[in-house]
Amino acid sequence: MSHGMWLAVGMCRMSNEGALRFVSGVIVAVSLLGCGGPELERQDAEATGRMDQAIVGGVEARPGSHPWIVSLQQYNNHFCGGSLIRVGNKEESDIVVTAAHCVYDGTSGLTVVAGAHDFNRPSSSQQVVAARKTAYHPAYDPDTMANDVAVVVLDKPIKFTSMVQPVCLPEDSFSVSGAPCGKSSVVMRPNLIAQSPLAETSLNPVGLSSVGADVPDGTMMVTAGWGHTREGEYDTSSILMQVWVPAVNAETLKTAYKKAGMTIDPSVMLGAGYMSGGKDSCQGDSGGPLVAQAGGGYVLYGITSFGVGCARAGLPGVYARVSEFRSWINTQVIINSRSRY
């Protein structure tokens, strides 16, 4: 896939006649004590009342329910998401994990906004910090979207608060050097309408029993962002939206994208979504988190990467498989973080 397929920074979804879309996202799941946070309202529960739908087929997130998510902005305009990670024992971090395609073409004027919910109504919980540098994976391939992971190194650390917390990474022992990650004190909303299970596998509505490198097929995960609320839209959402989607079997994902003329590498890519369509991340969600609950907490399993269109039947979203990049991320923290000690 050529970079010319994209009309805007941070978008990797084909939105016209099979156009590919860039949508970075992150998956997180935490199961051990001290990691993760909200006791989730399961996505397959029936929701009452009416909420505005966005991401695609999602709902407005509760403020503070995704405290690790950040907005990547250029000249005050949101273009991608990212996830704050813990780098040491201090209650602060200067490292954000995002998608390589978000920073591949340069980051002039890049700032990171943490603690945000509605861009049109800034709150005192928001922290805005300039980026000092970025680094994307050396094996990132913009044609195949393999290894679509990057870090943003901040000019100064973002302080942890009740509205701003780091997410856990796969295989964390619920903490880094004994310090917690993945905490959230606000319960996440369920999807508006329960969706029928995947034809290929049953859904797993209960959180994972432990934090591991992978999630079983059908595990429910949540992705969030300020991206488009439907395919073909121009404007992104000013309000943080979320949607629950199940993990997709690797062979099912490969077959689906082979029909679309694309090659999937399950070793570095993870699929999530309903084969019936209707719920998905979209343009502007790129780089954001896809998380799963494990034992009461949240771990970053995927980074929103790309897809064909948004929420199309038979074409679930594709996310960078974070477990494959733990070593590279750790190296970037060691090299670049000023908040480690």
SERO-4910 file (N, C-alpha, C, O; in steps of 0.05 Angstrom, whole numbers):
BEGIN
 pado doro    nc1    nc2    nc3   cac1   cac2   cac3    cc1    cc2    cc3    oc1    oc2    oc3
  Met    A     17    -24      0      0      0      0     18     24      0     36     27     16
  Ser    A     13     43    -18     29     67    -19     17     88      0     -7     89      6
  His    A     36    106      9     27    127     27      8    146     13     -7    160     27
  Gly    A      9    147    -14     -9    165    -28    -38    158    -27    -55    173    -36
  Met    A    -44    134    -15    -72    127    -13    -87    144      8   -111    144      9
  Trp    A    -72    158     24    -84    173     46    -86    202     40    -67    214     30
  Leu    A   -109    213     47   -114    241     42   -108    259     65   -107    283     63
  Ala    A   -103    247     89    -99    263    113    -80    248    131    -79    223    131
  Val    A    -65    263    147    -47    251    167    -63    234    186    -84    242    196
  Gly    A    -53    210    193    -65    194    213    -89    179    203   -104    168    220
  Met    A    -94    177    177   -117    163    167   -107    140    150    -92    144    131
  Cys    A   -115    116    157   -106     93    141   -130     74    136   -129     51    142
  Arg    A   -151     86    125   -174     69    117   -181     76     88   -183    100     81
  Met    A   -184     56     72   -194     62     45   -223     69     48   -240     53     56
  Ser    A   -230     93     41   -257    102     45   -273    103     19   -297    107     19
  Asn    A   -260    100     -4   -273    100    -29   -268     73    -42   -245     63    -41
  Glu    A   -288     60    -54   -284     37    -70   -260     20    -62   -241     17    -77
  Gly    A   -261     10    -38   -240     -7    -28   -216      8    -19   -194     -3    -16
  Ala    A   -219     34    -14   -197     50     -4   -189     41     24   -206     37     41
  Leu    A   -163     39     28   -153     31     54   -154     54     74   -151     77     66
  Arg    A   -158     47     99   -159     69    119   -137     64    140   -132     41    147
  Phe    A   -125     85    149   -107     83    171   -123     90    196   -135    112    197
  Val    A   -122     74    216   -136     80    241   -120     69    264   -124     45    270
  Ser    A   -103     83    276    -88     71    297   -104     68    322   -121     84    328
  Gly    A    -99     47    336   -113     42    361    -97     24    377    -78     12    368
  Val    A   -104     22    403    -88      5    420   -106    -14    436   -128     -7    443
  Ile    A    -97    -39    440   -113    -57    455   -101    -61    482    -76    -66    484
  Val    A   -116    -60    503   -104    -63    529   -120    -83    546   -145    -83    545
  Ala    A   -106    -99    562   -119   -117    580   -102   -121    604    -78   -126    601
  Val    A   -113   -120    628    -97   -124    652   -112   -142    671   -137   -139    673
  Ser    A    -99   -161    684   -114   -178    701   -104   -180    729   -118   -191    746
  Leu    A    -81   -169    735    -70   -172    761    -76   -148    779    -82   -126    769
  Leu    A    -75   -152    805    -81   -132    824    -65   -107    819    -41   -108    815
  Gly    A    -79    -84    818    -65    -58    815    -63    -49    787    -54    -26    782
  Cys    A    -70    -65    767    -68    -57    740    -96    -56    728   -113    -73    734
  Gly    A   -100    -37    711   -127    -34    699   -143    -16    716   -131      0    730
  Gly    A   -169    -18    716   -183      0    734   -212     -4    736   -221    -17    754
  Pro    A   -228      6    716   -256      5    720   -266    -23    720   -256    -40    705
  Glu    A   -287    -28    736   -301    -53    733   -319    -50    710   -339    -35    711
  Leu    A   -312    -63    688   -326    -57    662   -355    -65    663   -362    -86    674
  Glu    A   -371    -48    650   -398    -57    642   -394    -71    616   -384    -59    597
  Arg    A   -401    -97    615   -394   -112    591   -408   -100    566   -430    -90    568
  Gln    A   -394   -102    544   -403    -90    519   -428   -104    508   -442    -92    492
  Asp    A   -434   -128    517   -457   -142    506   -481   -139    524   -502   -152    520
  Ala    A   -479   -121    544   -503   -116    560   -521    -96    545   -512    -81    529
  Glu    A   -546    -98    552   -565    -79    539   -563    -52    552   -565    -50    577
  Ala    A   -559    -32    536   -557     -4    547   -584      8    546   -600      3    528
  Thr    A   -590     25    566   -615     39    566   -610     68    558   -588     78    560
  Gly    A   -631     81    548   -629    109    540   -616    111    513   -612     91    499
  Arg    A   -611    136    505   -600    142    479   -574    157    481   -573    177    496
  Met    A   -553    148    467   -528    163    467   -520    168    438   -528    152    420
  Asp    A   -506    189    433   -496    194    406   -476    173    398   -459    165    414
  Gln    A   -479    162    374   -461    142    365   -438    154    350   -441    173    335
  Ala    A   -414    143    355   -390    152    340   -369    131    342   -375    108    349
  Ile    A   -344    138    337   -322    121    328   -334    109    303   -332    123    283
  Val    A   -346     86    302   -368     79    284   -384     58    299   -373     37    307
  Gly    A   -409     64    303   -426     46    318   -420     45    348   -428     26    362
  Gly    A   -407     65    358   -399     66    386   -415     86    402   -437     94    394
  Val    A   -405     93    426   -418    111    444   -398    131    455   -374    127    453
  Glu    A   -408    153    466   -390    172    479   -378    158    503   -392    146    519
  Ala    A   -352    160    506   -338    149    530   -345    166    554   -349    190    552
  Arg    A   -345    153    577   -348    169    602   -321    183    607   -300    171    604
  Pro    A   -322    209    615   -298    223    620   -281    208    641   -291    201    662
  Gly    A   -256    204    635   -238    190    653   -237    160    652   -222    147    666
  Ser    A   -254    148    635   -255    119    633   -232    107    616   -228     83    617
  His    A   -219    124    601   -195    115    585   -172    134    592   -163    149    574
  Pro    A   -163    134    616   -144    154    625   -116    153    612   -100    172    615
  Trp    A   -110    132    597    -85    129    583    -85    141    555    -64    146    544
  Ile    A   -109    147    544   -110    156    517   -102    185    515   -109    202    532
  Val    A    -87    192    494    -79    219    489    -86    226    460    -89    209    443
  Ser    A    -87    252    455    -91    262    428    -65    273    417    -52    289    430
  Leu    A    -57    264    393    -35    276    379    -45    298    362    -64    294    346
  Gln    A    -34    322    365    -44    345    350    -21    360    336      1    361    346
  Gln    A    -28    372    314    -10    390    300    -24    416    297    -45    418    285
  Tyr    A    -12    437    308    -24    464    307    -53    463    317    -71    475    305
  Asn    A    -57    450    340    -82    448    354   -103    432    340   -127    433    346
  Asn    A    -96    416    320   -115    399    306   -108    369    311    -86    360    306
  His    A   -128    355    321   -125    326    326   -121    311    300   -135    315    281
  Phe    A   -102    292    300    -99    275    276    -95    246    283    -99    228    266
  Cys    A    -86    239    307    -82    212    315    -85    209    345    -85    228    360
  Gly    A    -87    184    354    -88    178    382    -62    166    391    -44    161    375
  Gly    A    -60    160    417    -36    147    428    -43    138    456    -64    144    467
  Ser    A    -24    124    469    -28    114    496     -4    120    513     19    116    505
  Leu    A     -9    131    536     12    137    556     20    112    570      3     96    579
  Ile    A     46    107    572     56     83    586     73     91    610     84    113    611
  Arg    A     76     73    629     93     78    652    122     73    644    128     53    630
  Val    A    140     90    654    168     87    647    186     82    672    209     76    669
  Gly    A    174     85    696    189     81    721    171     84    745    147     80    743
  Asn    A    183     90    768    168     92    793    154    118    797    136    121    814
  Lys    A    162    139    782    151    165    786    122    166    776    115    151    758
  Glu    A    106    183    787     78    186    779     77    206    755     63    226    756
  Glu    A     91    199    734     92    215    710    104    198    688    116    177    693
  Ser    A    101    207    663    113    193    640    118    213    618    104    233    614
  Asp    A    139    208    603    146    224    579    146    208    554    159    216    534
  Ile    A    133    184    554    132    167    531    104    159    523     88    151    541
  Val    A     97    163    498     71    156    487     75    135    465     92    139    448
  Val    A     59    114    465     60     94    444     38    100    424     15    106    431
  Thr    A     45    100    398     25    106    377     32     89    352     48     71    354
  Ala    A     20     96    329     25     82    304     47     95    288     49    120    288
  Ala    A     63     80    275     85     91    259     74    109    237     86    130    231
  His    A     51    101    225     42    118    202     32    145    211     29    163    195
  Cys    A     28    149    237     20    175    248     44    195    247     39    219    245
  Val    A     68    185    250     91    203    252    111    199    229    132    211    229
  Tyr    A    105    182    211    123    174    189    131    198    172    154    199    162
  Asp    A    113    216    167    118    239    149    127    264    163    126    286    151
  Gly    A    135    262    188    145    285    203    125    294    223    101    288    222
  Thr    A    135    310    243    118    317    265    122    346    273    122    353    297
  Ser    A    125    364    254    129    392    260    105    403    275     82    398    267
  Gly    A    110    417    297     88    428    313     72    408    328     49    414    337
  Leu    A     83    384    333     68    362    346     66    368    376     86    373    390
  Thr    A     41    366    387     36    366    416     19    342    423      6    331    407
  Val    A     21    335    449      5    313    460    -13    324    481     -5    339    499
  Val    A    -39    317    479    -59    326    499    -69    302    514    -80    284    503
  Ala    A    -65    303    541    -74    282    558    -97    292    575    -99    316    580
  Gly    A   -114    274    585   -136    282    602   -159    296    588   -175    309    601
  Ala    A   -160    294    562   -181    307    547   -206    290    543   -204    265    544
  His    A   -229    303    540   -253    289    533   -267    302    510   -272    290    489
  Asp    A   -274    328    514   -287    344    493   -269    367    485   -265    385    502
  Phe    A   -259    367    461   -240    388    453   -254    415    453   -240    436    455
  Asn    A   -280    416    449   -294    441    449   -299    452    477   -308    475    480
  Arg    A   -294    436    497   -298    444    525   -274    435    541   -276    417    557
  Pro    A   -252    449    538   -227    441    553   -232    442    583   -246    460    593
  Ser    A   -220    423    597   -224    422    626   -197    425    640   -176    425    627
  Ser    A   -198    429    666   -173    432    681   -157    407    683   -133    407    691
  Ser    A   -169    384    675   -154    358    676   -135    355    652   -118    338    652
  Gln    A   -138    372    632   -121    369    608    -93    378    613    -88    398    627
  Gln    A    -74    364    601    -46    371    601    -36    371    572    -40    351    558
  Val    A    -24    393    564    -14    395    537     17    398    538     28    416    550
  Val    A     30    379    524     59    379    524     70    376    496     59    360    480
  Ala    A     91    390    490    103    389    463    119    363    461    130    353    481
  Ala    A    122    353    436    138    329    431    167    338    428    173    358    414
  Arg    A    185    323    440    214    328    437    225    313    412    242    324    398
  Lys    A    215    289    408    223    273    385    204    250    381    188    245    398
  Thr    A    206    237    358    190    213    353    209    192    342    230    198    331
  Ala    A    201    167    345    216    145    333    196    123    325    179    115    341
  Tyr    A    198    114    300    181     92    291    198     67    287    222     69    283
  His    A    185     44    287    199     19    285    216     18    259    205     25    238
  Pro    A    241      9    261    258      9    237    248     -9    215    255     -6    192
  Ala    A    231    -29    222    221    -47    201    193    -39    192    180    -54    178
  Tyr    A    183    -15    200    157     -6    191    156     -5    160    175      6    148
  Asp    A    136    -16    148    132    -16    119    106     -2    112     85    -14    117
  Pro    A    107     22    101     82     36     94     66     23     72     43     30     68
  Asp    A     78      5     57     63     -9     36     47    -32     47     24    -37     38
  Thr    A     58    -47     67     43    -70     78     31    -63    105     15    -79    116
  Met    A     40    -41    118     32    -33    145     42    -51    166     32    -51    189
  Ala    A     62    -68    160     75    -85    180     91    -68    199    103    -48    192
  Asn    A     91    -75    225    107    -62    246     99    -33    249    116    -15    251
  Asp    A     73    -28    250     62     -1    251     61      9    280     40     12    292
  Val    A     85     14    291     87     23    319    108     45    321    128     44    307
  Ala    A    104     64    339    122     86    343    119     96    372    100     90    386
  Val    A    139    112    380    137    126    406    140    156    401    155    164    383
  Val    A    126    171    418    130    200    419    144    206    446    134    199    467
  Val    A    166    219    444    181    227    468    174    256    475    177    274    458
  Leu    A    164    261    499    154    287    506    176    305    517    196    296    528
  Asp    A    172    331    513    191    351    522    193    353    552    214    358    564
  Lys    A    170    348    565    169    346    594    148    325    601    130    319    585
  Pro    A    150    313    625    132    291    632    103    300    637     98    323    645
  Ile    A     84    282    631     56    286    638     52    274    665     61    252    671
  Lys    A     39    289    683     35    280    710     10    262    712    -10    267    699
  Phe    A     12    241    728    -11    223    732    -30    235    751    -22    246    772
  Thr    A    -56    234    745    -78    243    762   -100    223    760    -97    202    748
  Ser    A   -123    229    772   -146    211    770   -156    209    741   -169    190    734
  Met    A   -150    229    724   -159    230    696   -137    222    677   -142    219    653
  Val    A   -113    219    687    -90    213    669    -74    190    683    -62    194    704
  Gln    A    -73    167    670    -59    143    680    -46    128    657    -56    129    635
  Pro    A    -25    114    663    -12     97    642    -26     71    638    -39     61    657
  Val    A    -25     60    614    -36     34    609    -15     13    613      9     19    611
  Cys    A    -23    -12    618     -4    -34    620      2    -45    592    -15    -42    574
  Leu    A     25    -57    589     33    -70    565     30   -100    569     31   -110    592
  Pro    A     27   -116    547     24   -145    550     48   -157    566     71   -149    563
  Glu    A     41   -175    583     60   -190    600     72   -173    622     91   -181    635
  Asp    A     61   -149    627     68   -134    651     58   -150    675     37   -163    674
  Ser    A     73   -149    697     64   -162    721     47   -142    736     50   -138    760
  Phe    A     28   -129    722     10   -109    731     24    -83    739     10    -64    747
  Ser    A     50    -82    736     64    -58    744     92    -58    732    102    -78    723
  Val    A    104    -35    732    132    -32    725    148    -25    750    142     -4    762
  Ser    A    167    -41    757    183    -36    781    165    -32    806    171    -16    823
  Gly    A    143    -47    807    125    -45    830    105    -22    829     89    -20    848
  Ala    A    106     -6    809     87     17    806     64      9    789     68     -4    768
  Pro    A     40     16    796     16      7    781     13     20    754     23     42    748
  Cys    A     -2      6    737    -10     16    710    -37      6    704    -48    -12    717
  Gly    A    -50     18    683    -76      8    674    -99     15    692   -120      3    688
  Lys    A    -96     33    710   -118     39    729   -137     59    717   -130     78    703
  Ser    A   -163     55    723   -184     74    716   -206     72    736   -216     50    742
  Ser    A   -214     94    747   -235     94    768   -263     97    757   -282     97    772
  Val    A   -265    101    731   -291    105    718   -299     81    701   -283     71    685
  Val    A   -323     71    705   -333     48    691   -338     55    661   -349     76    655
  Met    A   -329     37    644   -333     42    615   -362     35    607   -374     17    618
  Arg    A   -372     49    587   -399     44    578   -399     19    560   -379     12    547
  Pro    A   -422      6    559   -426    -16    540   -433     -5    513   -439     18    510
  Asn    A   -433    -23    492   -444    -15    466   -474     -9    469   -486    -19    488
  Leu    A   -484      6    451   -513     12    452   -530    -12    447   -550    -16    461
  Ile    A   -522    -29    428   -538    -52    421   -521    -77    421   -499    -77    409
  Ala    A   -529    -97    434   -514   -122    434   -513   -134    406   -533   -132    391
  Gln    A   -490   -145    398   -487   -155    371   -485   -186    373   -475   -197    392
  Ser    A   -494   -199    352   -493   -228    352   -464   -237    350   -447   -223    339
  Pro    A   -458   -261    361   -431   -271    361   -420   -275    333   -435   -277    314
  Leu    A   -394   -276    331   -380   -282    306   -388   -310    297   -392   -328    314
  Ala    A   -389   -314    271   -395   -341    261   -372   -360    267   -377   -384    271
  Glu    A   -348   -349    267   -324   -366    270   -318   -374    299   -305   -395    303
  Thr    A   -328   -360    318   -320   -365    346   -341   -353    365   -355   -334    357
  Ser    A   -342   -364    389   -359   -352    409   -346   -328    422   -321   -327    422
  Leu    A   -362   -310    433   -351   -287    447   -343   -295    475   -355   -313    487
  Asn    A   -324   -281    486   -315   -286    514   -320   -261    530   -303   -243    531
  Pro    A   -344   -258    542   -351   -233    555   -337   -228    581   -337   -206    591
  Val    A   -324   -249    592   -310   -246    618   -281   -238    613   -269   -247    593
  Gly    A   -270   -222    630   -242   -213    627   -223   -236    628   -229   -257    639
  Leu    A   -199   -232    616   -178   -252    616   -169   -258    644   -169   -240    662
  Ser    A   -162   -282    649   -154   -290    676   -125   -281    683   -119   -278    707
  Ser    A   -109   -276    663    -82   -267    668    -73   -249    645    -84   -249    623
  Val    A    -52   -234    650    -41   -217    629    -20   -232    613      0   -241    624
  Gly    A    -26   -237    588     -7   -252    571     -2   -237    545    -10   -214    542
  Ala    A     13   -250    527     20   -237    502     -3   -236    482     -3   -218    465
  Asp    A    -22   -254    485    -44   -255    465    -71   -257    479    -73   -262    503
  Val    A    -91   -252    463   -119   -254    473   -133   -276    456   -129   -277    432
  Pro    A   -149   -293    468   -164   -313    453   -183   -301    433   -193   -279    437
  Asp    A   -188   -316    412   -208   -307    392   -235   -302    406   -243   -317    423
  Gly    A   -248   -280    399   -274   -273    411   -272   -257    436   -293   -248    446
  Thr    A   -248   -253    447   -246   -236    471   -255   -207    464   -247   -196    445
  Met    A   -272   -197    482   -282   -170    477   -262   -149    486   -251   -151    508
  Met    A   -257   -130    468   -237   -109    473   -250    -82    467   -271    -81    452
  Val    A   -239    -61    477   -250    -35    472   -229    -17    459   -206    -16    468
  Thr    A   -238     -2    438   -221     18    426   -234     45    428   -259     47    429
  Ala    A   -218     66    429   -229     93    433   -214    113    416   -192    108    408
  Gly    A   -227    136    411   -213    157    397   -232    180    390   -256    179    395
  Trp    A   -220    200    377   -234    224    368   -237    224    338   -238    245    326
  Gly    A   -238    200    326   -238    198    297   -266    202    285   -285    210    298
  His    A   -268    195    259   -293    197    245   -314    179    256   -308    157    266
  Thr    A   -339    187    255   -361    171    266   -375    154    244   -392    137    250
  Arg    A   -367    159    219   -377    142    198   -358    145    174   -345    166    171
  Glu    A   -357    125    157   -340    126    134   -348    149    115   -372    154    110
  Gly    A   -328    163    104   -333    184     85   -336    211     97   -337    231     83
  Glu    A   -337    213    124   -339    239    137   -313    254    135   -292    241    132
  Tyr    A   -313    280    136   -289    296    136   -280    303    164   -256    302    170
  Asp    A   -299    312    180   -291    321    207   -289    298    227   -304    278    225
  Thr    A   -270    301    245   -268    282    267   -286    290    290   -296    313    289
  Ser    A   -290    273    309   -307    279    332   -292    296    352   -268    291    357
  Ser    A   -305    316    364   -292    332    385   -294    318    412   -280    325    431
  Ile    A   -311    297    414   -316    282    439   -304    254    436   -306    241    415
  Leu    A   -292    245    458   -280    218    458   -302    197    456   -321    197    472
  Met    A   -299    179    436   -318    158    432   -304    131    436   -280    129    435
  Gln    A   -321    110    441   -310     83    445   -328     63    433   -352     68    428
  Val    A   -317     39    427   -334     17    418   -321     -9    426   -296    -12    425
  Trp    A   -337    -29    434   -328    -56    441   -328    -73    416   -348    -73    401
  Val    A   -307    -88    411   -305   -106    388   -291   -132    397   -273   -131    414
  Pro    A   -298   -154    384   -284   -180    392   -259   -185    375   -257   -176    352
  Ala    A   -240   -198    388   -215   -207    374   -223   -227    352   -240   -244    356
  Val    A   -210   -224    329   -217   -240    306   -195   -261    301   -171   -255    303
  Asn    A   -203   -285    295   -185   -307    288   -166   -298    266   -174   -286    247
  Ala    A   -140   -305    269   -119   -297    251   -125   -306    222   -121   -291    203
  Glu    A   -133   -331    219   -138   -342    192   -162   -328    179   -163   -323    155
  Thr    A   -182   -322    196   -206   -308    186   -197   -280    176   -207   -271    155
  Leu    A   -180   -267    191   -171   -240    183   -155   -241    157   -159   -225    139
  Lys    A   -137   -261    155   -121   -264    131   -138   -269    106   -134   -257     85
  Thr    A   -158   -286    109   -176   -292     87   -192   -268     78   -195   -262     54
  Ala    A   -202   -253     98   -218   -229     92   -202   -208     76   -212   -197     57
  Tyr    A   -177   -204     85   -161   -183     71   -149   -193     45   -142   -177     28
  Lys    A   -145   -219     43   -136   -230     17   -156   -224     -5   -148   -218    -27
  Lys    A   -181   -226      2   -202   -219    -17   -201   -190    -25   -210   -182    -47
  Ala    A   -191   -173     -7   -188   -144    -13   -161   -138    -25   -155   -114    -30
  Gly    A   -145   -159    -31   -119   -154    -44    -97   -146    -26    -77   -135    -34
  Met    A   -100   -152      0    -80   -145     20    -70   -169     35    -84   -188     39
  Thr    A    -44   -167     44    -32   -189     59    -31   -182     88    -22   -161     96
  Ile    A    -40   -200    105    -40   -197    134    -18   -214    146    -16   -238    139
  Asp    A     -2   -203    163     18   -218    178     10   -220    207     14   -201    222
  Pro    A     -2   -242    215    -13   -245    243      9   -242    264      2   -237    288
  Ser    A     34   -246    258     55   -243    278     58   -215    288     66   -210    311
  Val    A     50   -195    271     53   -167    279     26   -152    277     25   -128    283
  Met    A      5   -166    269    -21   -154    266    -43   -169    281    -41   -194    283
  Leu    A    -62   -155    291    -84   -167    306   -111   -156    295   -113   -132    290
  Gly    A   -130   -173    291   -156   -165    281   -177   -162    303   -177   -178    321
  Ala    A   -194   -143    300   -216   -139    320   -240   -126    306   -237   -106    292
  Gly    A   -263   -138    310   -287   -127    298   -308   -149    293   -302   -172    296
  Tyr    A   -331   -140    284   -353   -159    277   -352   -165    247   -351   -146    232
  Met    A   -353   -190    240   -354   -196    211   -379   -186    198   -380   -183    174
  Ser    A   -400   -181    214   -424   -169    203   -422   -139    200   -440   -126    188
  Gly    A   -400   -127    209   -395    -98    206   -411    -82    227   -422    -93    246
  Gly    A   -410    -56    223   -426    -38    240   -412    -25    263   -421     -5    273
  Lys    A   -390    -37    273   -375    -26    295   -346    -27    289   -335    -48    283
  Asp    A   -332     -4    292   -304     -4    283   -291     23    291   -304     42    298
  Ser    A   -264     23    290   -250     48    291   -250     60    263   -257     46    244
  Cys    A   -241     85    260   -243     98    234   -220    119    232   -203    121    249
  Gln    A   -220    134    210   -200    154    206   -198    173    230   -219    181    240
  Gly    A   -174    179    238   -170    197    261   -167    181    287   -158    193    307
  Asp    A   -174    155    287   -170    139    311   -143    125    311   -135    113    331
  Ser    A   -128    128    289   -102    115    286    -84    120    311    -85    142    322
  Gly    A    -69    101    318    -50    104    339    -61    100    367    -47     98    387
  Gly    A    -88     99    368   -101     97    394   -101     69    405    -92     50    392
  Pro    A   -112     65    429   -110     39    443   -133     21    437   -156     29    433
  Leu    A   -127     -5    436   -147    -26    436   -141    -42    461   -119    -54    463
  Val    A   -159    -43    480   -153    -55    506   -172    -77    513   -195    -78    504
  Ala    A   -163    -95    530   -180   -117    540   -177   -118    570   -156   -112    581
  Gln    A   -198   -126    583   -198   -129    612   -186   -156    620   -192   -176    608
  Ala    A   -169   -155    640   -158   -180    651   -155   -178    681   -138   -163    691
  Gly    A   -172   -192    695   -171   -192    724   -176   -165    736   -166   -159    758
  Gly    A   -192   -148    723   -200   -123    735   -183    -99    725   -187    -77    734
  Gly    A   -165   -104    706   -149    -82    696   -148    -81    666   -162    -96    652
  Tyr    A   -130    -64    655   -128    -61    626   -100    -62    616    -81    -51    628
  Val    A    -96    -76    593    -70    -79    580    -72    -71    551    -92    -75    538
  Leu    A    -51    -58    541    -50    -49    513    -42    -73    496    -18    -80    495
  Tyr    A    -61    -85    482    -55   -107    464    -52    -99    435    -39   -112    419
  Gly    A    -65    -76    427    -63    -68    400    -63    -38    396    -72    -24    414
  Ile    A    -52    -29    374    -52     -1    366    -68      1    340    -62    -13    321
  Thr    A    -87     19    340   -104     22    316    -86     28    292    -71     47    292
  Ser    A    -89     11    271    -71     13    248    -85     19    222    -82     41    211
  Phe    A   -101      0    212   -113      5    186   -138    -13    182   -144    -30    198
  Gly    A   -151     -9    159   -174    -25    151   -183    -16    124   -171      3    112
  Val    A   -202    -29    113   -214    -22     88   -241    -10     94   -259    -23    104
  Gly    A   -244     16     88   -269     30     96   -270     31    126   -250     29    140
  Cys    A   -294     34    137   -299     34    166   -324     18    172   -345     24    162
  Ala    A   -321     -2    188   -343    -19    198   -357    -34    175   -381    -40    177
  Arg    A   -342    -40    154   -354    -55    132   -356    -85    139   -339    -96    153
  Ala    A   -377    -97    129   -381   -126    134   -358   -142    122   -349   -136    100
  Gly    A   -348   -161    137   -327   -179    127   -299   -167    128   -280   -180    120
  Leu    A   -296   -143    139   -270   -130    140   -265   -116    167   -268    -92    169
  Pro    A   -259   -132    187   -253   -121    214   -228   -104    214   -212   -105    195
  Gly    A   -226    -87    234   -203    -70    236   -177    -85    242   -177   -107    253
  Val    A   -155    -73    234   -128    -86    238   -112    -68    257   -111    -44    254
  Tyr    A   -100    -81    277    -85    -67    297    -56    -78    299    -52   -102    294
  Ala    A    -37    -61    306    -10    -71    310    -10    -88    336    -20    -80    356
  Arg    A      3   -111    335      3   -130    357     25   -122    377     49   -127    372
  Val    A     17   -108    398     36    -96    417     55   -116    429     79   -109    434
  Ser    A     46   -140    434     64   -160    447     89   -165    431    110   -172    443
  Glu    A     88   -161    405    111   -166    388    131   -144    389    154   -146    380
  Phe    A    124   -121    402    141    -98    402    150    -89    430    160    -67    433
  Arg    A    145   -107    449    153   -100    477    183    -93    479    190    -73    491
  Ser    A    200   -109    467    228   -105    469    236    -78    457    252    -63    468
  Trp    A    225    -73    433    232    -47    420    222    -23    436    236     -3    438
  Ile    A    197    -25    447    187     -3    463    204      1    488    211     23    495
  Asn    A    212    -21    501    229    -19    525    255     -6    518    265     11    534
  Thr    A    266    -12    495    292      0    487    288     30    483    306     46    491
  Gln    A    266     38    471    261     67    467    258     81    493    267    104    496
  Val    A    246     68    513    243     81    539    271     85    551    277    106    562
  Ile    A    287     64    550    314     66    562    331     88    548    345    103    562
  Ile    A    329     90    522    345    109    507    335    138    511    350    156    514
  Asn    A    308    141    512    297    168    509    284    180    534    283    205    537
  Ser    A    275    164    553    259    175    575    277    189    596    298    179    603
  Arg    A    268    213    604    281    228    625    266    224    652    275    235    673
  Ser    A    245    209    652    228    205    676    233    177    688    218    170    707
  Arg    A    252    162    678    256    135    688    266    135    717    260    116    732
  Tyr    A    281    155    725    293    155    751    284    179    768    293    182    791
***
